[in-house]
Amino acid sequence: DTGVSQNPRHKITKRGQNVTFRCDPISEHNRLYWYRQTLGQGPEFLTYFQNEAQLEKSRLLSDRFSAERPKGSFSTLEIQRTEQGDSAMYLCASSFGTSASTYNEQFFGPGTRLTVL
Amino acid sequence: AQSVTQLGSHVSVSEGALVLLRCNYSSSVPPYLFWYVQYPNQGLQLLLKYTSAATLVKGINGFEAEFKKSETSFHLTKPSAHMSDAAEYFCAVRNTGFQKLVFGTGTRLLVSP
């Protein structure tokens, strides 16, 4: 399978615990995105990497959230001291592009569903 | 900031009937617009996109959308609904010069036999 993969697919945790999600983009893609989707809503942008550089961050990404892409390949999203409001589907997408002005289709992974008890 | 509004959180049609899902955008410049479909417990799949070329855009699975600047709309249509079309549909806009997508709240399409 050459699509975007995300692990784990489901995560149940207790409030206050830390969780980490992983995203593996399509191999030749240099851009990687994280979105969050809560029940009944559309995905909301969290952050975006081009290679290993984090170029955009949403205000939704509080100081409890940290994303990394150390070698410009896979990415991790960590949530510290989880809260019940963090319960959501976390979606990863990837694309290939070199110019900010041109359109590059984002391919989405299946998501990681987080439930905070 | 650019945004999209999807009218109707749920749309019900009979199999074989016309599908019309509405999306209006707010933008001072011609935007890039997209329709995505999401099946239960899956990620999003791109149906079609408008990138300032032809105003009538054809996508996968028989869907198409028309960009109407005068109405700031980008409604999604399909002449004949199929049971397999039942899913959540999202309209999205991309701000020029930025990479993130801004999504609408989604419309759930229900198809009855």
Interface residues (C-beta under 8 A of the other chain):
Chain A: V4 R31 Y33 Y35 G40 Q41 G42 P43 E44 F45 Y48 L55 E56 S58 L91 A93 S95 G97 A100 S101 Y103 N104 E105 Q106 F107 F108 G109 P110 G111 R113
Chain B: S9 Y32 Y36 N41 Q42 G43 L44 Q45 L46 K49 T51 F90 A92 R94 T96 G97 F98 Q99 K100 L101 V102 F103 G104 T105 G106
